[in-house]
Amino acid sequence: MATNHYFNHFGTNTADQRLVESIIIESIKVYGIDVHYMPRTLINEDKLFGEDRISQFKDSRVIEMYIKNVDGFEGEGTFVSNFGLEVRDQITLTVSRRRWTELNFEGSGRDKEPKEGDLIYFPLTDGLFQVMSVSSTNTFYQTGALQTFDLICELFAYSDEKIDTGIEEIDDIEREQSFVRTFELASSPAVSGTFQVGETVTGGTSAKTGEVAKWDATTRYLYLINMTGVFTVGEILTGATSLATGTYETKQTSDQAVETLAQIEAGITDTATSNKQIESDADSILDFTEGNPFSEGTNY
C-alpha cells in the first residue's frame, strides 16, 4: 500500500518535520553526552599546506552529541610507524543541526555547520579530538530531511597550540604539554610576590612576554610557555596579574625548548626521539645566532 498521506514526510519546514527534528534532538539529549566544542582560530595559515602550526583555541561551548561508535573507538588504532608510536583512534559524533545553530558561532561559516580542524573535548576520556571531516548527508532522507551532522573525529596530537578557553581542565592540557623555557630568578634582590599560573610575564628591558606554566618558589624556577622572544639576562620580570617581580639570572633551557612541563615534573627523559640530546649536541656545533648562514658574509 502507499505511504501515509496524512503525514507530510518530505515537506519543507512543516509541522511534521519540526516534530521529527524535536524527537531527534530529545533522543540525543537522552542518549548523548555533553562535550565542549572548540573552534580553531587561524593566526598564520600556510596557504600551500592549508595548516597553521600556531593556531589558537579561545572559545568553548557545551553541546550534546550522540556517540555512534557502539563498540568503542574505530580508526587505525595504535601502531608503530616510521615516526614512532602513533594513536589514531577515531570516534563519530552526531549533533543536531538546529542545536548547532543555537551555539551562535560566528565567522568561517560556523554559523551553519562545524568545521574540520576544530576540537572537541571528550570528558569521558579527558582527551581532545580533532574534527577530521563533517558529513552533512549522513542519511538517505529516511526522515524526509537532514536533521543532523556526523562528525568524524580523531585523537588530537597536541603541537604547542594556544588553548585559552577559561575552563581549567581544558587549559591545563596546554600548560602540561607545551614546550617550556625554565628561568632561574636571582636570590638577590629577592623575588617579590608570587607568580600566578596563566598570567603574562613581561621583561622590563626586552619587553618580551611569556605565559606562566608554573612557579617554584623553593628553587626560584619560573616555567614559561608561549614566549614571544628572548629575555635579556639581568632584566626584571613582572607578572601582569600578581605584579610579582624577579630578576632573570640564569636560563635552564635553551630557546629551542624540547621538554614539556609534564615531562619535567615526572622526571621523564626522552629516550625515544632524543630531542634534548640532539639539541645539546647541535648547540655545540651550529651557530643559531647566524641570520643568513648561506650568504658568505653578505646580505644576499
N, C-alpha and C positions, 0 to 999 in steps of 0.2 A: 504494500500500500504506500501511498505518497507520504511525505513528511507532514508534520502537524502544521496546518496553515494558520492556526491561531497564534503561533509563535513566530515573530519576525526574526528568524535566525541570522540572516545576513543583512540586516538593516544597519544604517549608519547613525550612531548616537541615539538609538531608540531606547525606550524604557526597558525593553527586553535585554538589549546589550549592556546597559548600565547595571541591570540586575546581575547578569553573568559576571561582569567585572567586579562588582561588590562581593560576590560569593568567592571569587578567586582571591581577592585581597584579604578577606576574612580567613580563608584557608591558609594563606601564607602567615598571617598573624598567629594562627593557632599552631601550625606545624613548623614554622620557620624559627629563625634565630636573629637576634639583634646584632648587627655588625656596624663598624664605623667606616664610612666611605670617605676617602681622602683624595681629592682631585690633585693632579700634578700641575705645578706651575713651572713653565719652561723659562729659564734665565738666559741661556746661551745655546740655542739649538744648533746642532750640526746639520746643515741642510743636506749634506751628502749622505750621511748615515741615518738621519732622522732621529737623533738621540741627543740627550742633554745630560752630561755627567754631573752637573751641579744643580739638578732640579730641586725644587722646594715643595714641601707639603705643609701648607699653612692653615688648612681648614679640615674639619672632621665633623660629619653629621651622621646621626644614628638612623638606620632604616632597617626594617625587617626583610630578610631574604630566606628563600627556601633552598635547602641543600638537596640537589638532585642525585648526588652520588650515594646510593643506598648501601653500597658495600665498602665504603671507605674511599681513600684517595685513589685517583686514576693517574694517567700520565706515564712517563718513563720510570718514575720512582727514583731510587738511589742507585748510582752506579759510578764506577771509576773510569774517567776519560783521560785524554792527554793533558787536561788542565787540572787533574786531581779529582777529589771526590765531589760529585755533583748531586744535588737533590732536586728532582723535577716532579714533585708531587703536584697534581692538578685537582681542582675542585670546580664544579659547575654550580652556580648560584642563580636562582630565579628571582627577579624583582618585578613588582608591578609597575606598569608604565605610568598610571595615574599617581601612585605614591612617589615615583621618581620625580615627576614634575613638581610635586609639592615640596621637594627639598630646596627649590629655588636657586640652584647653582646658576652662575652667570658666566658667559664667555666660552669660546671654543665649542659652541653647540651643546654644552652640557645641560642646557635647559630642556633639551629634547631627549637626550639619551646619554648613557655612560660612555666613557672614552677609554681606549686602550692606553695603558701606561699608568692609569690611576691605581691607587692602593686600597685594599680592604683589610682592616684589622679584624682578625678572626679570634674572638675571645676564648673559644673552646681550647685552642692550642696556643693562645697568647703569641700568635705569629701574624706576619704580614703576607698578603697575597697580592700579586700584581695582575691586573686585568689584561689578559693576552688578546682576547677577541670578544666582541659583542655580537650576539646573534639576535637579530630583531624578528626573524621569521623562523622561530623555533617550533612552530606547529604548522599543520596543514589546514588552518582555518576551521578546525573541528567545532569551535565555538562561534564561528561566524566573523571573528575579528582577531586582532593580535593584542592581547591584554598584558603581555609580559615581555621582558628581555631575559635572555640567558647569558650569563657572564662566565666565560671560561677563564679561570684564574690559575696561576702557577705560583708556587712558593717564591717569595721575593728575596733576591740576593742583595743585601744592603751594600752600597758602594759610596758611602760618605755623603749621601743626600741630606739636606737640611730638613728636619722634621720639627715643627713648632705648632702643634695643634692645641696646646693648652690642656691636654689630657695626659696625666703623669705617666701611666703605664705605656702609652704610645711614645711619648717624647723620650722616655728612658732608653728606648731602642737606639736612638741617635747617640746619646751620651755614652752608652756602653759599647757601641760598635764603630763609632767614628775613630779615625786615626787621631791620636792626641800628641800634643807637644808639652813636655814637662819642664817647668821653670822653677828653680830654687830661688826663693827670695832671701835677701840678706837678713842676718840677725841684728845688725846694727846699721842704720836705725831699725828699731823693731817694727814688725808688721802691726799696723793699726786697724782694728776691726776684724770682721770675719767675712771672707768672700762667700757669696751665695751661689749655689748651683743654678745655672741657667742665665745668670746676669752677664752683661758685656763688660769686659775689662779693656781699658784704653791706656796705651803708653803715653806718658807725658811728653816725651821728646819726639818719638816717631809718629804718634797719632794713629798707630796701627791698633787693631782690635782683635779680640778673641772671646769665645764664649766659655764660661767656667763649667767644666765637667765634674771637677772635684777639687776641694781644698783640704790639704792635710796640714793642720796647724803644728803637729809634732815635728814633722820633717821640713816644714815650710815649703812643701812642694805644691805648686799651682798647676793643675792639669787643664789645658785649654784645647778647645776644638774650634773649627770654623775660623781659623786665623786669616786675616786679610793682608798679612805681610810679616815682616821680621822686626821684632823688638830690638831696641838698642841697649846694650849692656850698661847697667848703671842708672837707667831711667826708672821713674816711679810709675807703677801700675796702679790704676784706680778702678774700683768696681762701680758701675753706674747705679746700682740699686743700694748696695750696702755702704758705699762710699769708703770701703776698706782700701788701704794703701799699703804698698810694699815695694821695696827696691829690687829690681831684677839683678841677680848676682851671677847665676850660672844656669846654662841650659843643659838639661839632662838628655834631651833627644835632639836629633838634627832637624833641619827644616823639611826634609823628606821623611816625615814620620811614618813608621810602618807597624806600630803597635796600637792596639785599642785599649781602652780603659778596662774592659773585661779581662783582657789578657794580662795586663799589669796587676790587677787586683788578685787574679787567680794564680799568678806566678807561672803562667804558661809560656813556654818557649816555642817559637815557630820552627819546628824541625822539619816540616814537610816542604815548605817553599823556601825556607832560609832567607826570607826577605831582609831581616835585620843584619845577618852576616854579610849578605851581598851589598847592602847599603854601606856598612862599615868599611868593607874592602874597597868599594868604589870611591869612597871619600878620600882614601889614601892614594888613589891613582889618578882620578879625574878631577879637573878644576871646574866645579859647578858655578863659580863666580864669573866665568867667561861668558859674555853676552852673545858673541858670534864666533865660535871656535873654528869656522871654516873660512874666515876672511883673510887669514895670514897677516894680521896686523892692520887691515884696512876696514872700512865700514861697508865694503861692497863685496 
